[in-house]
Amino acid sequence: MAENHVLIAGATGVIGKAVLTAFENDGWRVTTIGRAAAMPSSTHGHLQADLLDSRSLDGAEAMLKSVTHLFYSALKPNPDPGIEANENAAMFEHLVNRLLKVRAPLHRVTFVQGGKVYGAHLGVYKTPAREDDSRHFPPNLYFRHEDFARTLESKGVRWTALRPDIVIGHSLGSPMNLGNLIGLYGALCKKTGTAMQFPGPDRAYRNALVNLTAAPLIGEAALWAARHEADGAFNITNGDVMRWSHVWPRLADWFGLEVGEPQPISLEQRLKVLRPLWNELANEHRLAEGDPDRIALGAFGDFIFHVQADAIFDVTKARQAGFNGMTLRSDEVLLRHLEDMRERRLIP
């Protein structure tokens, strides 16, 4: 039987970093692949490639021919959904087809979909979302990934789609990092002496039900899928649902701030104006990152904090299949993330 060898695409992102840690801690042979020349680790192999260009995989046979599992969370965002779907489909298919071409003993492909598969990016969708719900009107890059994965069944390759929602974890330079954004916002509220007001409308604050997913939980789910032959799509969240009005006061209290009242603002606009203030704060406290855009981008929060309808997943399918990790409290996950940010010297 072939040695377990997982190839991770997207290992520098919030999800990929957590999955990398999970597989390494479980003793797997790990290889990462991405545009960067090297990953900041000496414990695994790395392959530099631009997946949009299949020729960049030429000469990689030696590193690919022993891969038994692929975990794919690479993403190339584009505001045009058609271009986004075409480019991301090409990236995914280039990599899988090359693994098949070099006759790697590929057993399972696990890829990330997330709320966008249900239409979360459109602001409203059927909730609680179930894995067998109807698709929204295409295109959608995740439809393309799943349709391609289904064609692999005839080649003896099994597949798992993990569907987390609003992932809370650590990475720098990610366009979608809500945990880091809350830390950045709270630190600036404290610096400016203002209450930590929820930066969205009252209805989003008090009415909408939300769920989050701790990044390490996705690592656990990826390992579970590999070990237990979990085929198909599975929603993965912390296991609870929340309203921001229940959680936000605890976050403000962690910073020692009053919570105030919700006021809808654009964090993207205001963080740009406050960049010099962040630089001052970073120098004053000798923080690890002086560029606030590397920590988090306000645009993601401008979307999440303005969603006024319920945005929650049904996780029954994964529980019935035997994944028992979804027992977390999202407020505790967020507070733990802020503590980690402080330990990493990302916020004072």
N, C-alpha and C positions, 0 to 999 in steps of 0.2 A: 504494500500500500504506500502511496506517495506521502512524503512528509507534508504536514500542513504548512502551506506557504500562502500568505495573504498579500495581495497587491492592493495598496490603498491609494486611490486617486482623490485629491482634495485634502491631503493630510495637514495642510497649514490652516484650514478653516476651523470654525468652532466645533463642528461635528467631527471632522476628520482627525483632529488632534485627540479628541476623547476616544475615538475608535482605535487609533494607533496605540494609545496607552493601554487600552483594554486587551488588545491582542498581544502586545509585548508582555504584559504582566501574566498572561495565560501561557506564555512559553512558545508562541507561534514564531515561525520564521516570517519576518515582515520586510516588505520592500515598498517604498513610496515612489510615486511618479508625479511629476509636475514641471512647470516651467522654470522653477528655481534651480540654480546650479546644484544645490545641496540642501538637505534638511538639517536643522540645528541639533543633530544627534549622531552619535557614532555607533549606536546599537543596531542599526539596520541599514540595508542597502537602499540606494536611491537612484532613480532613473530620470534624467532630465529630458523632457519632451513637451512639445506643444501639441496637444491632442487634436487640435483643429487641423493640423497638417500631418497626415498619416505617414509622410516620409520621415518625420522626426523620430519614428519608431524603428527605422531601418538600423540594423546592427544591434538591436536590443535582445536578440534571441536568447543569448546566454542567461539574461536575467529574467526573461519571461517564461522560458520553457518548463520551469518547475512549478508555476503558479497553480494552486488548487482552488483558491477562492479570490474573488475580486470584490472589494468594497469601494463603491463609487459615490463620492459626494462632490465631485468637481462641478463648478457652475460658472457659466459665462453670461451674466445678465445683459439684457438689451431691452430698451423700452418698446421696441416693436416685437409683439409676441410671435410673429411669423419668423423673423430673423432669429429670435432667441430659440425657438423650437428647432429650426434647421441646424443652427450652429451647435447646440448642445446635443442634438441627436447624432450629428456627425462625430463629435468628440467621443461619445459613449461607444458608438458603433466601431469607430476606428480602433479603439483599444480592445474591445471584445474580439473583433475579427482578427486582429493581429495575434491575440492569444490562441485563437483557434488555428490560425495559419501555422504557427510554430509548434502546434500539437501539444500545447500545455495540457496537463491533466485537469483542466478546469471543471470543477464540480458544481460550484454555486456562484452566482452573481447576486450581490446584495447592493441595492441602490436606494438613495434617499429621495423621497418625493415631498412630503410636507403639505401644509395647508393649501398651497397653490393648486394642488391636484383637485381640490373641491371648489376652487374659485375664491379662496380667501383674499386673493389680491384684488378681487372685484368689490370687496367690502361687505358682501353678504352671501351666505350660502345656506343650504339645508343643515339644520343642527338638531341634535348632536350628529355629526357626520359619521356615516358608516362606510366601510370599505367597498360595499357593493352599490353605493349611491350612483345615480346617473352622472355622467360627465357633463361639465358645462360646454357651451358651444366652443369648438376649437378655433385656433391652435393652442396647444399647451405643451411645453417641452416634456413634462412628465408623462403625458399620454404617449409620446413618441418612445420614451425609455421603456415603458411597460409593454407596448405593442412589440417592440423589438425583442424584449426579454422573452416574450411568449414564443417567438420563433425559435428560441434556443432549446426549447424542450425537445424538439425532434433531434437535436444534436447531443442529447444526454446531459445538458446543462440545466440545473434547477435555479430558481430565482426567488428572491425575497425583496419586497419593497417596504421600507420602513417609512412611516408617515408621522414624524414629530411635528410639534407646533410651538413656535416662538422659543427657540432653543437658547438656554442660558448656559454659557460656558466661556472659556478663555481662548482668545486669539487676538491678534493685532492685525489691523488692515482689513477686517471683514466689513462688508457693507451692511450686514444684518447682525448686530450684536446688541441686543436690548439691555442685557445685564450691565455691560460696560457703559452704555449710554446713560443709564440711571445713575451709575457711579459718577460719571462726568458731570451730569446735570446737578446732582446733589452737592458735589464739591464746589461748583461754581455758585450755587445758591448760598452756600456758607460763606464763600469768599466775598460775595456782594452783599451779604447781610439781608437776604430776602427769604421769605417763607418758601418752602419746597412745594409750590403749588402744582397740582397735576396739570400737565401742559396739553390738555384736551378738553372737549366739551363736557358739561355736567352729565349728559346721558351716557357717554362713554365711561365716565367715572363711577356712576352710581348704578346703572342699569345693566350694562352688558356683562354677560358671563364670559370668562376667558380661561384658557388653560395654557400651561407652560410645560416645557420639557427640559430637564437638566441634561446637559451634554453627556456626562458619564453614564446616564441611563441608556442612551443610544448605543454607547459602547457595549453595555451589558446585553442589549437587545441584539446587536450584531453577532456577538458570541453565541447567544442563545439560538439564533437562526442557524448558525453554522453547526452547532453541536446537535440540535434536535431536528434538523431537516425541516425547518418551518417554511413551507412553500406559500407564496402569495403575498398579499398586501396586509400590513398590520399598522393600525394607529398606535402610536407610542407617546404617552404624556406622563406627567408626574403622577397622575391618577386622581387628582382632585380638580375642582373648578373654583374660580374665585371671581370677585369683583374688585376692581382697583380701589374702590372706596374702603374696602376692608384691609387692604394690604398697604396702601400708600402711607397712611399714618405711621405704620411701623418703620417704613423706610425713612421717612422724615425724622422720626425719633432717633434712628441709628446715627444720623448726621447731627443730632442735637438741634433740630430745626422745627419750627411750627409748620403745620401742613397747609394752612390757609384754605382758600377755595379754588376749585378747578378754573383755570383760565386758558382757553385754547390759543396757543401760539405756535409759530413755526420754529422748532429747535434748529432746523437747518440754517435758517436765516440768522438767528440770534447767536448761535455758536460761532459763526463766521466773524461776527462783530466782536465777540469776546475772545478771539484767538490770542491777542496780546495779553489779556488778563490770565489766560491759561498758561502762557509762557512764563509770566511772572510767578504764578503759583508753582509751576514745575521747578523753577529755579530756587524759589524760596524753600521748598520742601525736598529738593534734590530727588524729584520723581524720575522714574525710569523712562518716561516718554513725554517729550515736550511738544509733540505734534498731536493736537486733539483728534484730528481726522484718523490717525493711526489707532486711537483707542476706540472710537465709535463715530458713526455718522448720524447726524440729526434726522436725515430724511426718513430713516426706518421708523424712528419714534413718531415722526409726524404722521405716518400711516397708522401704526399700531394704536397710538393714544387717541386717535380720532375715529376708531371703529365703534359705532354706536349700537350694533346688533350683536346678539350672542355669537361667539366664535369658539365652539367647543367640539371635541371629538368623542365618539363612543369607543371605549377601549376594551369592550367585552370580548371581541374576537381574540385578541392577543392573550387575555387572561384565560379564556377557555382553552387556548392552545398550550398553556403551561408557562407563559412568561409572568413571573410573580413579582417583578421589580417595581411596579407602578404603585408605590405606597408612600409617596413623598408629599410634603406640604409645600406649596409653591412659595409662600411667604418665607419659609425657612430656607428654601433654595436660594431665593434672592438675597437674603441677609448673609448667607454663607458666601455667596458670590462677592458681595461687597467686602466682607472680611478678607477674602482671597485677593481682591484688588488692592487692598491696603497692604497685605503681606508682600505683594509683588511690586509695591511702590508705584502703582498706577494712579492712586489717589492718596491725599494726605491722611 
